[in-house]
Amino acid sequence: MLSRTTQFLLTLLLIALAADAQTFTYRSPVPGSALNSRETNIILRSAEPVDAGSLQSDDLRVSGSRTGDHAGSLELSDDGHTILFHPVTPFAAGETVTVELIGEIRKSGGRPLPVERFHFTVTPNERPLNERYAVTDAGEVVLRTERSRSVPWTAPASLADPLPSDFPKFTVVRSSGASDGYFFLTTTDDVAGVGYFYYMVDNTGAVVKYQRAATSADANQKVMCGSFAKVAALGAKTDADAVAACRKSFDDCMAKPSSAPTTTDSCKDAYASLQKCKGTGTTVGDMNGCLTESTDQLVALASTDWCAGLKAGVVKTEPKAAMGPKCTAVQTKCPALWSGESTGGGATPPSGG
């Protein structure tokens, strides 16, 4: 039979082991989870501060069932508790990844962190979900890549405000197991009667916030109206009158319906552009990159305050945006896209370039 002293020591040991077993308060990806990104990093957060000097690159072993061991950088976050591992190469689609803490990483008090081992599964998708394919009238498959873009948030609508007439309509399929939170959505296609919006909805489909998104047609009209409005300074007697006349001209112009076409066949336009670039090494990805870059430049140009600092009797110089690297690369490979000399459809150079 164990003595009281031995029982007491065993109890202390079990308490210490239990405390060590609970050292990690956060693990990412979640152990046993599926559909994780191929480029995910590994995160372990300790309940106690970690000794940064005890971290070595081989203390954490990350191994894929198909790709084997992964090299990467191991670092301690500035909170002193969170260990981050950034793999050098992506994981293979669909593989199972095992994470093992095998080194002597220590707490700030000198005691080693407990052994840790878990696994997760990577998404089976080979390509990012932001890539979409479309088929042209000629039967050619073209790639469209969706890109994130920063959106300024001004005067969000409240739940009491009526939704615009062109706000997208959608149906919510109720589920008793839905988690709390909001869905962040946007309209992405040209649909008659539906505007462009960024919006948040809850599980019932109620709109929490929304903002109308700027389109290329909006930006084109702003650039056109700004170009006309700055000429108003020629007839003004004072600088203040010049600015006032410019703003009135701009507002009047923007109030008129846009002369831009309401619908465009983007697939047909893309196909026509690609015909000019056959044999030049220009890829669909190159074209998509240039298009996105050009749209960003156009939106930035459209945000210019055309009337600020206007002087009476002086026409303000129109702002320009330099051609970005992606469009420069396409122009170098395929100058015919800008020359308009080849057959197969016209092309317009990037706005502001």
C-alpha positions as CSV (number, residue, x, y, z in Angstrom):
1,M,0.0,0.0,0.0
2,L,1.3,3.4,-0.9
3,S,2.3,5.8,1.8
4,R,0.7,9.2,2.2
5,T,3.8,10.9,1.1
6,T,4.0,8.8,-2.1
7,Q,0.3,9.4,-2.8
8,F,0.8,13.1,-2.4
9,L,3.8,13.2,-4.8
10,L,1.8,11.2,-7.4
11,T,-1.1,13.6,-7.1
12,L,1.3,16.6,-7.7
13,L,2.7,14.8,-10.7
14,L,-0.7,14.1,-12.2
15,I,-1.7,17.7,-11.6
16,A,1.5,18.9,-13.4
17,L,0.8,16.5,-16.3
18,A,-2.8,17.7,-16.6
19,A,-1.6,21.3,-16.7
20,D,0.9,20.5,-19.4
21,A,-1.7,18.7,-21.4
22,Q,-3.8,21.9,-21.4
23,T,-0.8,24.2,-22.4
24,F,-2.0,24.8,-25.9
25,T,-5.2,26.9,-26.0
26,Y,-5.4,27.3,-29.8
27,R,-4.5,25.2,-32.8
28,S,-4.9,26.1,-36.4
29,P,-5.9,24.4,-38.6
30,V,-8.4,22.7,-36.3
31,P,-7.3,19.1,-35.5
32,G,-9.2,16.7,-37.7
33,S,-10.6,19.5,-40.0
34,A,-11.0,19.2,-43.7
35,L,-10.9,21.5,-46.8
36,N,-8.1,23.6,-45.5
37,S,-6.2,25.9,-47.9
38,R,-3.1,24.4,-49.6
39,E,-1.2,27.5,-48.4
40,T,-2.3,27.4,-44.8
41,N,0.1,28.1,-42.0
42,I,0.3,26.3,-38.7
43,I,-0.5,28.1,-35.4
44,L,-0.1,26.9,-31.9
45,R,-0.9,29.2,-28.9
46,S,0.5,28.4,-25.5
47,A,-1.4,29.4,-22.3
48,E,2.0,30.4,-20.9
49,P,4.7,32.6,-22.4
50,V,7.2,30.9,-24.7
51,D,11.0,31.4,-24.6
52,A,11.8,32.8,-28.0
53,G,15.4,31.7,-27.7
54,S,14.4,28.1,-27.5
55,L,12.7,28.0,-31.0
56,Q,14.6,26.1,-33.6
57,S,13.5,25.6,-37.2
58,D,13.4,21.8,-36.8
59,D,11.4,21.8,-33.5
60,L,8.1,21.5,-35.5
61,R,7.7,18.7,-38.0
62,V,5.0,19.2,-40.7
63,S,4.6,16.3,-43.1
64,G,2.2,15.8,-46.0
65,S,0.9,12.3,-46.9
66,R,1.9,12.9,-50.5
67,T,4.5,15.7,-50.3
68,G,6.5,14.5,-47.3
69,D,8.2,16.8,-44.9
70,H,7.8,20.5,-45.4
71,A,10.5,23.1,-44.7
72,G,9.3,26.5,-43.4
73,S,10.0,29.3,-41.0
74,L,9.2,29.1,-37.3
75,E,8.6,32.2,-35.3
76,L,7.1,33.5,-32.1
77,S,4.4,36.2,-32.4
78,D,4.8,39.5,-30.6
79,D,2.3,38.4,-28.0
80,G,4.9,35.9,-26.7
81,H,2.5,33.0,-26.7
82,T,1.8,32.1,-30.3
83,I,4.1,29.9,-32.4
84,L,3.7,30.3,-36.2
85,F,5.0,28.0,-38.9
86,H,5.0,29.2,-42.5
87,P,5.5,26.4,-45.1
88,V,7.8,27.2,-48.0
89,T,5.8,25.2,-50.5
90,P,2.0,24.6,-50.7
91,F,0.5,21.3,-49.7
92,A,-0.8,18.9,-52.3
93,A,-4.6,18.9,-53.0
94,G,-6.4,16.4,-50.9
95,E,-3.5,15.2,-48.8
96,T,-3.5,14.7,-45.0
97,V,-1.0,16.8,-43.1
98,T,0.5,15.7,-39.8
99,V,1.9,18.3,-37.3
100,E,4.3,17.2,-34.6
101,L,6.1,19.2,-31.9
102,I,9.3,17.2,-31.7
103,G,11.8,19.8,-30.4
104,E,12.7,21.3,-27.0
105,I,10.6,24.5,-27.2
106,R,10.5,25.8,-23.7
107,K,8.2,28.1,-21.7
108,S,9.7,31.3,-20.3
109,G,10.1,29.5,-17.0
110,G,12.4,26.9,-18.5
111,R,10.0,23.9,-18.6
112,P,9.5,22.3,-22.1
113,L,6.2,22.5,-23.9
114,P,4.3,19.2,-24.0
115,V,4.4,16.8,-26.9
116,E,1.8,17.8,-29.5
117,R,0.6,15.9,-32.5
118,F,-2.5,16.4,-34.7
119,H,-3.5,16.2,-38.4
120,F,-5.8,18.0,-40.9
121,T,-6.8,17.5,-44.5
122,V,-6.2,19.8,-47.4
123,T,-8.9,20.8,-49.9
124,P,-9.1,18.6,-53.0
125,N,-9.3,21.6,-55.3
126,E,-6.2,22.0,-57.5
127,R,-7.0,25.6,-58.4
128,P,-8.1,28.6,-56.4
129,L,-11.9,29.2,-56.1
130,N,-11.6,32.7,-57.4
131,E,-10.8,31.4,-60.9
132,R,-13.9,31.0,-63.2
133,Y,-14.1,29.7,-66.7
134,A,-16.4,30.9,-69.5
135,V,-17.0,29.6,-73.0
136,T,-17.0,32.2,-75.9
137,D,-19.4,32.1,-78.9
138,A,-16.5,30.6,-80.8
139,G,-16.3,27.7,-78.3
140,E,-13.0,28.8,-76.7
141,V,-12.6,28.6,-73.0
142,V,-11.4,31.8,-71.3
143,L,-10.3,32.3,-67.7
144,R,-11.7,35.0,-65.4
145,T,-10.0,35.6,-62.1
146,E,-11.9,37.3,-59.3
147,R,-9.7,39.6,-57.2
148,S,-10.4,41.3,-53.9
149,R,-10.5,45.1,-53.8
150,S,-10.5,47.5,-50.9
151,V,-13.9,49.3,-50.7
152,P,-14.3,52.6,-48.8
153,W,-17.3,52.4,-46.4
154,T,-19.4,55.6,-46.4
155,A,-22.8,56.1,-44.9
156,P,-23.9,52.5,-44.6
157,A,-27.7,51.9,-44.8
158,S,-29.6,51.0,-41.7
159,L,-32.2,48.3,-41.4
160,A,-34.9,50.9,-41.5
161,D,-33.9,52.2,-44.9
162,P,-35.8,50.7,-48.0
163,L,-33.5,48.7,-50.3
164,P,-32.9,50.1,-53.8
165,S,-35.1,48.9,-56.6
166,D,-32.1,47.2,-58.3
167,F,-30.9,45.4,-55.1
168,P,-30.4,41.7,-55.8
169,K,-33.2,39.3,-54.9
170,F,-32.3,36.0,-53.2
171,T,-33.9,33.1,-51.4
172,V,-32.8,31.7,-48.0
173,V,-33.1,28.0,-47.4
174,R,-33.6,27.7,-43.6
175,S,-31.4,25.3,-41.6
176,S,-31.8,24.6,-37.9
177,G,-28.0,24.0,-37.6
178,A,-26.8,27.4,-38.9
179,S,-24.1,29.2,-36.9
180,D,-24.4,32.8,-35.8
181,G,-22.8,35.4,-38.0
182,Y,-23.2,37.2,-41.2
183,F,-22.6,36.4,-44.9
184,F,-20.6,38.8,-47.0
185,L,-21.9,38.9,-50.6
186,T,-21.5,40.8,-53.8
187,T,-23.0,40.8,-57.3
188,T,-20.5,39.8,-59.9
189,D,-22.4,39.4,-63.2
190,D,-24.2,41.7,-65.6
191,V,-27.8,41.0,-65.0
192,A,-30.6,43.2,-66.3
193,G,-32.2,45.2,-63.5
194,V,-29.7,44.2,-60.9
195,G,-27.1,46.7,-59.6
196,Y,-23.6,46.2,-58.2
197,F,-23.6,45.9,-54.4
198,Y,-21.4,44.8,-51.5
199,Y,-23.7,43.6,-48.7
200,M,-24.0,41.7,-45.5
201,V,-27.0,39.4,-44.6
202,D,-27.8,37.4,-41.5
203,N,-29.1,33.8,-41.4
204,T,-32.7,34.9,-42.0
205,G,-31.7,36.9,-45.2
206,A,-32.1,40.3,-43.6
207,V,-29.7,42.8,-45.0
208,V,-27.5,44.2,-42.2
209,K,-25.5,46.7,-44.3
210,Y,-24.9,47.4,-48.0
211,Q,-23.0,49.7,-50.3
212,R,-23.4,50.2,-54.0
213,A,-20.2,49.2,-55.8
214,A,-18.6,51.4,-58.5
215,T,-18.7,49.9,-62.0
216,S,-16.5,50.7,-64.9
217,A,-19.4,52.5,-66.5
218,D,-19.7,54.8,-63.4
219,A,-16.0,55.5,-63.5
220,N,-16.0,56.2,-67.3
221,Q,-18.8,58.7,-66.8
222,K,-17.0,60.5,-63.9
223,V,-13.9,60.8,-66.0
224,M,-15.9,62.2,-68.9
225,C,-17.9,64.6,-66.8
226,G,-14.7,65.8,-65.0
227,S,-13.0,66.5,-68.3
228,F,-16.0,68.7,-69.4
229,A,-16.4,70.4,-66.0
230,K,-12.9,71.7,-65.7
231,V,-13.5,73.8,-68.8
232,A,-16.0,75.8,-66.8
233,A,-13.1,77.8,-65.3
234,L,-12.6,79.7,-68.6
235,G,-15.7,81.8,-68.1
236,A,-15.3,82.5,-64.4
237,K,-14.1,85.8,-63.0
238,T,-12.7,84.5,-59.7
239,D,-11.2,81.3,-58.5
240,A,-14.2,80.6,-56.2
241,D,-16.6,81.1,-59.2
242,A,-14.4,78.7,-61.2
243,V,-14.7,76.0,-58.6
244,A,-18.4,76.6,-58.2
245,A,-19.0,76.5,-61.9
246,C,-16.9,73.3,-62.3
247,R,-18.8,71.5,-59.5
248,K,-22.2,72.5,-61.0
249,S,-21.1,71.3,-64.5
250,F,-19.9,68.0,-63.0
251,D,-23.1,67.4,-61.0
252,D,-25.3,68.2,-64.0
253,C,-23.3,65.9,-66.2
254,M,-23.4,63.0,-63.7
255,A,-27.2,63.5,-63.4
256,K,-27.7,62.6,-67.0
257,P,-28.0,59.0,-68.1
258,S,-24.7,57.4,-69.0
259,S,-24.0,57.1,-72.7
260,A,-22.1,53.9,-72.1
261,P,-23.7,50.7,-73.5
262,T,-25.8,48.9,-70.9
263,T,-24.7,45.5,-71.9
264,T,-21.4,44.2,-73.3
265,D,-20.4,40.7,-74.5
266,S,-17.2,40.4,-72.5
267,C,-16.5,36.9,-73.8
268,K,-16.7,38.1,-77.4
269,D,-14.5,41.1,-76.6
270,A,-11.9,38.9,-74.9
271,Y,-11.9,36.4,-77.7
272,A,-11.4,39.2,-80.3
273,S,-8.5,40.6,-78.3
274,L,-6.8,37.2,-78.0
275,Q,-6.9,36.8,-81.7
276,K,-4.6,39.8,-82.0
277,C,-2.1,38.2,-79.7
278,K,-1.9,34.6,-81.1
279,G,1.7,33.4,-81.3
280,T,3.0,36.2,-79.1
281,G,3.2,34.2,-75.9
282,T,0.4,36.3,-74.3
283,T,-1.7,34.1,-72.0
284,V,-5.3,34.5,-70.7
285,G,-3.8,35.1,-67.3
286,D,-1.7,38.0,-68.7
287,M,-4.9,39.5,-70.2
288,N,-6.9,39.1,-67.0
289,G,-4.1,40.7,-65.0
290,C,-4.0,43.7,-67.3
291,L,-7.8,44.1,-67.3
292,T,-7.9,44.1,-63.5
293,E,-5.0,46.5,-63.3
294,S,-6.6,48.8,-65.8
295,T,-9.9,48.8,-63.9
296,D,-8.2,49.7,-60.7
297,Q,-6.5,52.6,-62.5
298,L,-9.8,53.8,-64.0
299,V,-11.5,53.7,-60.6
300,A,-8.6,55.6,-59.0
301,L,-8.7,58.2,-61.8
302,A,-12.5,58.5,-61.4
303,S,-12.0,59.4,-57.7
304,T,-10.1,62.6,-58.7
305,D,-11.6,65.9,-57.5
306,W,-11.5,67.6,-60.8
307,C,-12.6,71.0,-59.4
308,A,-10.3,71.3,-56.4
309,G,-7.8,74.2,-56.7
310,L,-9.3,75.4,-60.0
311,K,-8.2,78.8,-61.2
312,A,-10.3,81.3,-63.2
313,G,-9.3,81.3,-66.8
314,V,-7.1,78.2,-66.5
315,V,-7.9,74.7,-67.8
316,K,-6.7,72.2,-65.2
317,T,-4.3,69.6,-66.5
318,E,-6.0,66.2,-66.8
319,P,-4.5,63.7,-64.3
320,K,-2.8,60.7,-65.8
321,A,-2.0,57.2,-64.5
322,A,1.1,55.4,-65.6
323,M,0.6,52.1,-67.3
324,G,1.1,49.3,-64.7
325,P,3.6,46.4,-65.0
326,K,1.0,43.8,-66.0
327,C,-0.3,45.9,-68.9
328,T,3.3,46.9,-69.9
329,A,4.1,43.2,-70.1
330,V,1.1,42.5,-72.4
331,Q,1.9,45.5,-74.6
332,T,5.5,44.3,-74.9
333,K,4.4,40.9,-76.0
334,C,1.5,42.0,-78.1
335,P,1.8,45.6,-79.4
336,A,-1.0,45.0,-81.9
337,L,-3.5,45.0,-79.1
338,W,-3.0,48.8,-78.8
339,S,-2.2,49.6,-82.4
340,G,-5.6,48.6,-83.9
341,E,-3.9,47.5,-87.1
342,S,-4.7,43.8,-86.9
343,T,-8.0,42.3,-87.6
344,G,-10.2,40.6,-85.1
345,G,-11.7,43.4,-83.2
346,G,-10.6,46.7,-81.7
347,A,-9.0,47.2,-78.3
348,T,-8.8,50.1,-76.0
349,P,-5.6,50.9,-74.1
350,P,-5.9,50.9,-70.3
351,S,-7.6,53.9,-68.9
352,G,-5.2,56.6,-67.7
353,G,-2.3,54.9,-69.4
